[in-house]
Amino acid sequence: MNIAIVTGASSGMGREFVLQLSQYVKVDEIWAIARRGDALESLKKEVNVPVRPISLDLCEKSSFDTMAKLLEEEKPDVKLLVNAAGFGKFGAYHKVSLEDESRMIDLNCKAVVLLTRLVLPYMEKGSHILQLDSLSAFQPVPYITTYGATKAFVLSYCRAMNRELKNKGVRMMAMNPGWVKTEFFDHAFQTNSDNEVKFFDRLYEAKDCVATGLKDLYRTKKDYSIHGLPIKLQVLAVKFVPHSIVMNIWLNQQKKAKNNKGLTTK
């Protein structure tokens, strides 16, 4: 059985991957993973490919034991893995609880590595892995400190693993969007009471970013993908500008609000 596995599939970018992936890869079933089982169930009505909802919390060790057992029982041929689960918190470091700091690292980093390692033995030549990353991977970001650091980890891990997997014939790519209008902001704004982060230069639609990511994954040899010319130019610039200056620019931007209204669904 040929399958695709998508984490964070209950909303936002993960959900869009489930909706769009059949344009690029033919599978018999999509394993959609997230905590909210009801939201996963609704996907069945929106996709022509059979969807198997798998309700798991990827911050819990038991979830990986469950996945390992399921993979061993089914022995699928995994054609595509998309690690889209993740969350971030805005605001000064002391406003973010130690529990949230730990969960960000567990979900954004540890879960990516563990699930990738679990799935790789079930991937053959021609299979693909997409790790949903972030523009923040390319620069230090005060007041989004831990989230940005986790995304820097994902970018480094992904690019190095892509080289290692060449001999196996499996391709791995990071996808690094800028600001995208999703439920991400519902969590991020919870610790942003003093508006430390309030400048959102450009906002993109999830469906457009996902379309670019899948196109780059299947039709290019890139090891990371960026949607939008302004974001590409920003990534290019931070390669040449000292990070101390980049952080000063970021902090100066936060003195004036832009596009910061209506970003949450709550």
C-alpha positions in Angstrom: 0.0 0.0 0.0 1.4 3.4 -1.0 0.7 6.1 1.5 1.4 9.7 2.4 1.8 10.8 6.1 0.9 14.4 7.1 1.3 15.7 10.7 -0.5 18.8 11.9 -3.2 17.8 9.5 -6.2 19.2 11.5 -5.7 22.8 10.3 -3.6 25.4 8.6 -0.7 24.3 6.4 -1.0 20.6 7.4 -4.6 20.5 6.2 -3.6 22.2 3.0 -1.0 19.6 2.3 -3.6 16.9 2.7 -5.9 18.7 0.2 -3.2 19.3 -2.4 -0.7 16.4 -2.3 -2.7 14.2 -4.7 -1.7 16.6 -7.5 1.9 15.5 -7.1 1.9 12.0 -5.8 -0.3 9.0 -6.2 -1.1 7.1 -3.0 -3.8 4.7 -1.8 -4.3 6.3 1.5 -3.3 9.5 3.5 -2.5 9.1 7.2 -3.5 12.4 8.7 -2.0 13.0 12.2 -3.1 15.6 14.7 -4.5 15.8 18.2 -8.0 16.9 17.2 -9.6 13.7 15.9 -12.9 15.5 14.9 -11.1 17.9 12.6 -9.3 15.0 11.0 -12.5 13.2 10.4 -13.9 16.1 8.4 -11.0 15.7 5.9 -12.5 12.5 4.6 -15.2 14.6 2.8 -12.8 17.0 1.2 -10.3 14.6 -0.4 -10.7 12.0 -3.1 -8.0 9.8 -1.6 -9.0 7.7 1.5 -7.9 9.4 4.7 -7.0 7.6 7.9 -7.3 9.9 10.8 -4.7 9.2 13.5 -5.2 11.2 16.7 -1.9 11.6 18.4 -0.1 14.2 20.5 3.5 14.3 19.1 4.8 15.8 22.3 4.1 12.4 24.0 6.6 9.5 23.8 3.7 7.0 23.6 2.6 8.5 20.2 5.9 7.3 18.6 5.4 3.9 20.1 2.0 3.9 18.5 3.3 5.0 15.1 6.1 2.4 15.2 3.6 -0.4 15.9 1.3 0.8 13.2 4.1 1.0 10.6 5.3 -2.5 11.6 1.8 -3.9 11.3 0.9 -2.3 7.9 4.4 -2.2 6.3 3.3 0.6 3.9 5.4 2.1 1.1 5.6 5.7 2.3 5.8 7.9 -0.8 5.6 11.2 1.1 6.1 12.4 4.7 5.1 16.0 5.6 6.0 17.1 9.1 3.8 20.1 9.4 3.0 20.0 13.1 4.4 22.8 15.2 3.6 25.9 17.2 5.2 29.1 18.5 4.8 31.7 21.2 5.4 35.5 20.9 6.5 37.8 23.7 9.3 38.3 26.2 10.9 35.0 27.4 9.6 35.3 30.9 6.0 35.2 29.7 6.4 31.8 28.0 6.0 29.0 30.5 8.7 26.4 30.9 6.1 23.8 29.8 5.5 25.7 26.5 9.2 26.1 26.0 9.7 22.4 26.4 6.7 21.5 24.2 7.9 23.8 21.4 11.3 22.0 21.4 9.5 18.6 21.6 7.1 19.3 18.8 9.2 21.5 16.4 12.4 19.5 16.7 12.2 16.2 18.5 9.0 15.0 16.8 10.5 15.9 13.4 13.5 13.8 14.0 11.7 10.9 15.6 9.0 10.6 13.0 11.4 11.0 10.2 13.6 8.2 11.6 10.5 5.9 12.1 9.3 6.4 8.6 12.5 6.2 6.6 12.8 2.4 6.7 9.4 2.3 4.9 10.6 4.7 2.1 12.1 3.5 -1.2 13.9 5.3 -4.0 11.8 8.2 -5.3 10.1 9.0 -2.0 10.0 12.5 -0.6 10.0 14.2 2.8 9.0 17.8 3.4 9.7 19.5 6.8 7.6 22.6 7.4 10.0 25.2 8.6 10.0 29.0 8.8 11.6 32.2 7.6 12.8 32.6 11.2 15.2 29.7 10.6 17.6 32.1 8.8 18.0 34.7 11.6 17.8 35.1 15.4 14.4 36.6 16.3 14.0 38.4 19.7 10.6 37.8 21.3 10.1 34.7 19.1 13.3 33.4 20.5 12.7 29.7 21.2 10.4 29.2 18.2 13.0 30.7 15.9 15.8 28.6 17.3 13.8 25.4 16.8 13.3 26.3 13.2 17.0 27.0 12.7 17.5 23.4 14.0 15.0 22.0 11.4 16.7 23.8 8.5 20.1 22.5 9.4 18.8 19.0 10.1 16.9 18.9 6.8 19.7 20.2 4.6 22.3 17.8 6.0 19.9 14.8 5.9 19.0 15.5 2.3 22.7 14.9 1.5 22.8 11.7 3.5 19.7 10.4 1.8 21.0 10.9 -1.7 22.3 7.3 -1.9 18.9 6.0 -0.8 17.2 8.0 -3.5 15.0 9.8 -0.9 14.7 13.6 -1.2 14.2 15.9 1.9 13.3 19.6 1.6 12.6 22.3 4.2 9.8 24.7 3.4 10.4 28.2 4.9 7.4 30.6 4.5 7.0 34.0 6.0 3.9 35.0 7.9 0.9 32.8 6.9 -2.7 33.3 7.9 -3.4 30.2 10.0 -4.3 29.1 13.5 -0.7 29.5 14.4 -1.5 33.0 15.7 -4.1 31.6 18.1 -1.2 30.2 20.2 1.4 32.8 19.4 -0.6 35.8 20.6 -1.4 34.2 24.0 1.9 35.5 25.5 2.1 38.7 23.5 0.1 40.9 25.8 2.5 43.8 25.6 2.6 43.6 21.7 6.3 42.9 21.6 5.6 41.4 18.2 3.1 43.5 16.2 4.7 44.2 12.8 3.6 41.7 10.1 5.0 43.1 6.8 3.3 40.6 4.5 0.7 37.9 5.1 0.4 35.0 2.8 -2.4 32.4 2.3 -1.7 28.8 3.3 -2.9 27.3 0.0 -0.4 29.4 -2.0 2.5 28.6 0.2 1.7 24.9 0.2 1.4 24.9 -3.6 4.8 26.5 -3.9 6.3 24.0 -1.4 4.9 20.9 -3.2 6.0 22.3 -6.6 9.5 22.9 -5.4 9.6 19.5 -3.7 8.7 17.5 -6.8 10.0 19.7 -9.6 13.3 21.2 -8.4 16.4 20.0 -6.6 16.2 22.7 -3.8 16.9 21.7 -0.2 14.7 24.5 1.0 11.7 26.3 -0.5 10.6 29.9 -0.1 7.3 31.4 -1.3 7.2 35.0 -2.4 9.9 37.2 -4.0 10.0 39.6 -1.0 10.8 36.7 1.4 13.4 35.3 -1.0 15.1 38.8 -1.0 15.0 38.9 2.7 16.7 35.5 3.0 19.3 36.6 0.6 19.9 39.8 2.5 20.4 38.2 5.9 23.2 36.1 4.4 25.3 39.2 4.0 24.1 41.5 6.8 25.5 40.9 10.3 22.9 39.3 12.6 23.3 42.1 15.1 22.0 44.6 12.4 19.2 42.2 11.3 18.0 42.0 14.9 18.1 45.8 15.3 16.0 46.1 12.1 13.5 43.6 13.4 13.2 45.3 16.8 12.7 48.7 15.2 9.9 47.3 13.0 8.1 46.2 16.1 7.7 49.8 17.3 4.9 50.3 14.8 2.0 47.8 14.3 1.2 46.5 10.8 -1.3 43.9 9.7 -1.7 42.7 13.3 -5.5 42.7 13.5 -7.8 39.8 12.8 -5.0 37.2 12.8 -6.6 34.9 15.4 -9.6 32.7 14.8 -10.8 33.2 18.5 
